[in-house]
Amino acid sequence: MKQQPYIRTVIITLLGLLMYSLMLDNVIPERLSINLSEQAETDIRAPITVVDQAATEQRRSDAVASIDSQTRHNTKYEEERVQQVDDIFSVIERVRNGTDTEAEEDSEDEVTVDDQIEKVRTDFSDTTNADLDDESIVALLNASDNQFQGALDTALDTVHETMSQQIRIGTLQEAKDQAEEQVSGVSTLNSDVRDAVTNIVDLAIVFNVTYDAEATQRLRQEASDAVEPVLIRDGELIVKEGDMINHQVYEQLRLVGLLDDSLIIYPYIGLALFIVLLIGILTYFLNDSNTSVATNNSHLLMFAIVFVVILILMKLYSYLEGLLNINGFGFAVPAAAGAMLLTLLLQPKIAIVTSFLFAIIGSLFYNHDSTSMFAFTYGFYIFVSCLTATYFLNSTNKATRILRAGFYVTCVNCLTVLALLLMKSIHLNWGELGLHFSAAFLSAFVASVLTIGLLPFIETGFGILSVTRLIELSNPNHPLLRKILTEAPGTYHHSVVVGNLAEAACEVLGENGLLARVGAYYHDLGKTRRPHFFIENQLKGENAHDKISPQLSKTIIISHPQDGAELLRQYKMPREIVDIAEQHHGTSLLKFFYHKASEEADQPVPESQFRYPGPKPQTKVNSIVSIADSVEAAVRSMQKPTPDKIENLVDKIIKEKLEDGQFDESDLTLGELNQIKVSMCETLNGTFHQRIEYPEEKLKGEK
């Protein structure tokens, strides 16, 4: 269950659902029971920003209506009407001169005026479609050449000048009147010819300004697009206390989701996406962390419980602040407890990332005034408080570090509160400052108390091996360490030296040196069952193995890792300590008794009968303890150890274990093995250095 992937998925999913339920009421607008034509009992502000579609459409309609129909001056009309006037005079001129084709055919017959008029009208219907009266036609037919040419020029000029101006339907008659006045002013023409010209000009002048549908549509579309959407902004006052709820106000309340009959799904979807984003960030950093929470589902469950407990506390304090209406009460939230617990139980990196999430979620919880989605002040306060706790807990391993970190969190909380108050205040209110300082102190104090109180329960319940737990296990007064000291003192001394070697080597590789030291203290606990069968506990000259067979000696020696692991499990020791005791010999060969049995036996003895049952070391720390155990025992048996001898011996032991496959399951690299060798040689040279032989000691030795 601790390693099943689907269990991990279930835990992450449940965490996301709990986060969603806790943050839902901070995102979903409050519902009000309001009817039309009632008075508002209090000021009502918009909890979210929405678009007022009705008001927006009304503004767009007004903008479109403000655009007049667009027209254009059609200049081709001028050319057409001037050409029509020219065609009229051309027809009349042909009839006047008798150049018409039909006229030539009928030239032998007498042509009357009526025939000319009829001919002109026939040509008009074929070419100009002009409706000229008979008097005008006769006047032009009978006019002299000078009068006719003058009439033509006057008509063309008048039509040209008039049609070059913009003439609308409403101003058409005015344009014709002006043209008539212009013709009347030509004194060189007789009255009949002027009347004829006036008649022709009146027929030729038409309106030349037409409706431009394309331009009108384009301008109206641009006016519509230029209208900004009408927004009901977050925090905007919709109705004041005592004002009447009219239809417009009622519609706005419906749009922002404050009415019982309205349903807005977007906040639900937005919150879901927000939770997915936070869970994604959290999952990435948890899986990327070099801690047990990345692989152990029970430790992930522990993290989720701590995370949810802090969220519940932030939710509770934000609710109490709104209920009690005490500004600054929310600063008392003990969010730093989450950072403290995660720093001690897991890793500072995880605590920092979680602090960031606490700040984001907390700023959403403390959003009371609806002026924005997040309350930056509280988010910043929570983040700084958690970072401070993480930093000062990570800087020391002393037992009093929680209280010390709580003191520094108090100082930083007060400084943060003071800075925030000064930035938004013109006059400093000492009463408000005192209240905020009290809340900041209470936050740090409660966080420290919660951490101290919850830490033992979490460590015991979830098997978390924290620094505090390791320090407690390293206490010489621990029952198992006293058992080793009293029943197998040589083993105890051996374990202490192994712990020194292993801790130094682990710190070089960046591994948990304290775990290696404490694990080394307990790794040979199984020897307490038969202490006198192990050489470090034997008196000089007395070896219990001389009286028994190699097979029995092998059985006694090989059983001590399993005996120690069994005894550690009985005392509910952490799994990491049990693994070190069980794996510190791996599946290595018990060479001394194997060779002894081979010499005594008549046939070859299988190596498998004289190998430890394992398993092989599964972690780098376990492998380092295994190397330190072999190295310490070998160096202690050396006569007059020197640095060169120690280095050669350590190198030989590491190579033998490497060739025997004892590091296959611990991911140790050759470079790391070399670092381990250098570290252990330095430690051993300091432990087994040559001592000066004092004169008295020399004389006693000679005697």
Secondary structure in CASP SS format (residue, H / E / C, confidence):
PFRMAT SS
TARGET T0000
AUTHOR 0000-0000-0000
METHOD secondary structure of the structure
MODEL  1
M C 1.00
K C 1.00
Q C 1.00
Q C 1.00
P H 1.00
Y H 1.00
I H 1.00
R H 1.00
T H 1.00
V H 1.00
I H 1.00
I H 1.00
T H 1.00
L H 1.00
L H 1.00
G H 1.00
L H 1.00
L H 1.00
M H 1.00
Y H 1.00
S H 1.00
L H 1.00
M H 1.00
L H 1.00
D H 1.00
N H 1.00
V H 1.00
I C 1.00
P C 1.00
E C 1.00
R C 1.00
L E 1.00
S C 1.00
I C 1.00
N C 1.00
L C 1.00
S C 1.00
E C 1.00
Q E 1.00
A C 1.00
E C 1.00
T C 1.00
D C 1.00
I E 1.00
R E 1.00
A C 1.00
P C 1.00
I C 1.00
T C 1.00
V E 1.00
V E 1.00
D C 1.00
Q H 1.00
A H 1.00
A H 1.00
T H 1.00
E H 1.00
Q H 1.00
R H 1.00
R H 1.00
S H 1.00
D H 1.00
A H 1.00
V H 1.00
A H 1.00
S C 1.00
I C 1.00
D C 1.00
S C 1.00
Q C 1.00
T E 1.00
R E 1.00
H E 1.00
N C 1.00
T C 1.00
K H 1.00
Y H 1.00
E H 1.00
E H 1.00
E H 1.00
R H 1.00
V H 1.00
Q H 1.00
Q H 1.00
V H 1.00
D H 1.00
D H 1.00
I H 1.00
F H 1.00
S H 1.00
V H 1.00
I H 1.00
E H 1.00
R H 1.00
V H 1.00
R H 1.00
N H 1.00
G C 1.00
T C 1.00
D C 1.00
T H 1.00
E H 1.00
A H 1.00
E H 1.00
E H 1.00
D C 1.00
S C 1.00
E C 1.00
D C 1.00
E C 1.00
V C 1.00
T C 1.00
V H 1.00
D H 1.00
D H 1.00
Q H 1.00
I H 1.00
E H 1.00
K H 1.00
V H 1.00
R H 1.00
T H 1.00
D H 1.00
F H 1.00
S H 1.00
D H 1.00
T C 1.00
T C 1.00
N C 1.00
A C 1.00
D C 1.00
L C 1.00
D C 1.00
D H 1.00
E H 1.00
S H 1.00
I H 1.00
V H 1.00
A H 1.00
L H 1.00
L H 1.00
N H 1.00
A C 1.00
S C 1.00
D H 1.00
N H 1.00
Q H 1.00
F H 1.00
Q H 1.00
G H 1.00
A H 1.00
L H 1.00
D H 1.00
T H 1.00
A H 1.00
L H 1.00
D H 1.00
T H 1.00
V H 1.00
H H 1.00
E H 1.00
T H 1.00
M H 1.00
S C 1.00
Q C 1.00
Q C 1.00
I C 1.00
R C 1.00
I H 1.00
G H 1.00
T H 1.00
L H 1.00
Q H 1.00
E H 1.00
A H 1.00
K H 1.00
D H 1.00
Q H 1.00
A H 1.00
E H 1.00
E H 1.00
Q H 1.00
V H 1.00
S H 1.00
G C 1.00
V C 1.00
S C 1.00
T C 1.00
L C 1.00
N C 1.00
S H 1.00
D H 1.00
V H 1.00
R H 1.00
D H 1.00
A H 1.00
V H 1.00
T H 1.00
N H 1.00
I H 1.00
V H 1.00
D H 1.00
L H 1.00
A H 1.00
I C 1.00
V C 1.00
F C 1.00
N C 1.00
V E 1.00
T E 1.00
Y E 1.00
D C 1.00
A H 1.00
E H 1.00
A H 1.00
T H 1.00
Q H 1.00
R H 1.00
L H 1.00
R H 1.00
Q H 1.00
E H 1.00
A H 1.00
S H 1.00
D H 1.00
A C 1.00
V C 1.00
E C 1.00
P C 1.00
V C 1.00
L E 1.00
I E 1.00
R C 1.00
D C 1.00
G C 1.00
E C 1.00
L E 1.00
I E 1.00
V E 1.00
K C 1.00
E C 1.00
G C 1.00
D C 1.00
M E 1.00
I C 1.00
N C 1.00
H H 1.00
Q H 1.00
V H 1.00
Y H 1.00
E H 1.00
Q H 1.00
L H 1.00
R H 1.00
L H 1.00
V C 1.00
G C 1.00
L C 1.00
L E 1.00
D C 1.00
D C 1.00
S C 1.00
L C 1.00
I C 1.00
I C 1.00
Y H 1.00
P H 1.00
Y H 1.00
I H 1.00
G H 1.00
L H 1.00
A H 1.00
L H 1.00
F H 1.00
I H 1.00
V H 1.00
L H 1.00
L H 1.00
I H 1.00
G H 1.00
I H 1.00
L H 1.00
T H 1.00
Y H 1.00
F H 1.00
L H 1.00
N H 1.00
D H 1.00
S C 1.00
N C 1.00
T C 1.00
S H 1.00
V H 1.00
A H 1.00
T C 1.00
N C 1.00
N H 1.00
S H 1.00
H H 1.00
L H 1.00
L H 1.00
M H 1.00
F H 1.00
A H 1.00
I H 1.00
V H 1.00
F H 1.00
V H 1.00
V H 1.00
I H 1.00
L H 1.00
I H 1.00
L H 1.00
M H 1.00
K H 1.00
L H 1.00
Y H 1.00
S H 1.00
Y H 1.00
L H 1.00
E H 1.00
G H 1.00
L H 1.00
L H 1.00
N C 1.00
I C 1.00
N C 1.00
G C 1.00
F H 1.00
G H 1.00
F H 1.00
A H 1.00
V C 1.00
P C 1.00
A C 1.00
A H 1.00
A H 1.00
G H 1.00
A H 1.00
M H 1.00
L H 1.00
L H 1.00
T H 1.00
L H 1.00
L H 1.00
L C 1.00
Q C 1.00
P H 1.00
K H 1.00
I H 1.00
A H 1.00
I H 1.00
V H 1.00
T H 1.00
S H 1.00
F H 1.00
L H 1.00
F H 1.00
A H 1.00
I H 1.00
I H 1.00
G H 1.00
S H 1.00
L H 1.00
F H 1.00
Y C 1.00
N C 1.00
H C 1.00
D C 1.00
S C 1.00
T C 1.00
S C 1.00
M C 1.00
F C 1.00
A C 1.00
F H 1.00
T H 1.00
Y H 1.00
G H 1.00
F H 1.00
Y H 1.00
I H 1.00
F H 1.00
V H 1.00
S H 1.00
C H 1.00
L H 1.00
T H 1.00
A H 1.00
T H 1.00
Y H 1.00
F H 1.00
L H 1.00
N H 1.00
S C 1.00
T C 1.00
N C 1.00
K C 1.00
A C 1.00
T C 1.00
R H 1.00
I H 1.00
L H 1.00
R H 1.00
A H 1.00
G H 1.00
F H 1.00
Y H 1.00
V H 1.00
T H 1.00
C H 1.00
V H 1.00
N H 1.00
C H 1.00
L H 1.00
T H 1.00
V H 1.00
L H 1.00
A H 1.00
L H 1.00
L H 1.00
L H 1.00
M H 1.00
K H 1.00
S C 1.00
I C 1.00
H C 1.00
L C 1.00
N C 1.00
W H 1.00
G H 1.00
E H 1.00
L H 1.00
G H 1.00
L H 1.00
H H 1.00
F H 1.00
S H 1.00
A H 1.00
A H 1.00
F H 1.00
L H 1.00
S H 1.00
A H 1.00
F H 1.00
V H 1.00
A H 1.00
S H 1.00
V H 1.00
L H 1.00
T H 1.00
I H 1.00
G H 1.00
L H 1.00
L H 1.00
P H 1.00
F H 1.00
I H 1.00
E H 1.00
T H 1.00
G H 1.00
F H 1.00
G C 1.00
I C 1.00
L C 1.00
S C 1.00
V H 1.00
T H 1.00
R H 1.00
L H 1.00
I H 1.00
E H 1.00
L H 1.00
S C 1.00
N C 1.00
P C 1.00
N C 1.00
H C 1.00
P H 1.00
L H 1.00
L H 1.00
R H 1.00
K H 1.00
I H 1.00
L H 1.00
T H 1.00
E H 1.00
A C 1.00
P H 1.00
G H 1.00
T H 1.00
Y H 1.00
H H 1.00
H H 1.00
S H 1.00
V H 1.00
V H 1.00
V H 1.00
G H 1.00
N H 1.00
L H 1.00
A H 1.00
E H 1.00
A H 1.00
A H 1.00
C H 1.00
E H 1.00
V H 1.00
L H 1.00
G C 1.00
E C 1.00
N C 1.00
G H 1.00
L H 1.00
L H 1.00
A H 1.00
R H 1.00
V H 1.00
G H 1.00
A H 1.00
Y H 1.00
Y H 1.00
H C 1.00
D C 1.00
L H 1.00
G H 1.00
K H 1.00
T H 1.00
R C 1.00
R C 1.00
P H 1.00
H H 1.00
F H 1.00
F C 1.00
I H 1.00
E H 1.00
N H 1.00
Q C 1.00
L C 1.00
K C 1.00
G C 1.00
E C 1.00
N C 1.00
A H 1.00
H H 1.00
D H 1.00
K H 1.00
I C 1.00
S C 1.00
P H 1.00
Q H 1.00
L H 1.00
S H 1.00
K H 1.00
T H 1.00
I H 1.00
I H 1.00
I H 1.00
S C 1.00
H H 1.00
P H 1.00
Q H 1.00
D H 1.00
G H 1.00
A H 1.00
E H 1.00
L H 1.00
L H 1.00
R H 1.00
Q H 1.00
Y C 1.00
K C 1.00
M C 1.00
P C 1.00
R H 1.00
E H 1.00
I H 1.00
V H 1.00
D H 1.00
I H 1.00
A H 1.00
E H 1.00
Q H 1.00
H C 1.00
H C 1.00
G C 1.00
T C 1.00
S C 1.00
L E 1.00
L C 1.00
K H 1.00
F H 1.00
F H 1.00
Y H 1.00
H H 1.00
K H 1.00
A H 1.00
S H 1.00
E H 1.00
E H 1.00
A C 1.00
D C 1.00
Q C 1.00
P C 1.00
V C 1.00
P C 1.00
E H 1.00
S H 1.00
Q H 1.00
F H 1.00
R E 1.00
Y C 1.00
P C 1.00
G C 1.00
P C 1.00
K C 1.00
P C 1.00
Q C 1.00
T C 1.00
K H 1.00
V H 1.00
N H 1.00
S H 1.00
I H 1.00
V H 1.00
S H 1.00
I H 1.00
A H 1.00
D H 1.00
S H 1.00
V H 1.00
E H 1.00
A H 1.00
A H 1.00
V H 1.00
R H 1.00
S C 1.00
M C 1.00
Q C 1.00
K C 1.00
P C 1.00
T C 1.00
P H 1.00
D H 1.00
K H 1.00
I H 1.00
E H 1.00
N H 1.00
L H 1.00
V H 1.00
D H 1.00
K H 1.00
I H 1.00
I H 1.00
K H 1.00
E H 1.00
K H 1.00
L H 1.00
E H 1.00
D C 1.00
G C 1.00
Q C 1.00
F C 1.00
D C 1.00
E C 1.00
S C 1.00
D C 1.00
L C 1.00
T C 1.00
L H 1.00
G H 1.00
E H 1.00
L H 1.00
N H 1.00
Q H 1.00
I H 1.00
K H 1.00
V H 1.00
S H 1.00
M H 1.00
C H 1.00
E H 1.00
T H 1.00
L H 1.00
N H 1.00
G H 1.00
T H 1.00
F C 1.00
H C 1.00
Q C 1.00
R C 1.00
I C 1.00
E C 1.00
Y C 1.00
P H 1.00
E H 1.00
E H 1.00
K H 1.00
L H 1.00
K H 1.00
G H 1.00
E H 1.00
K C 1.00
END
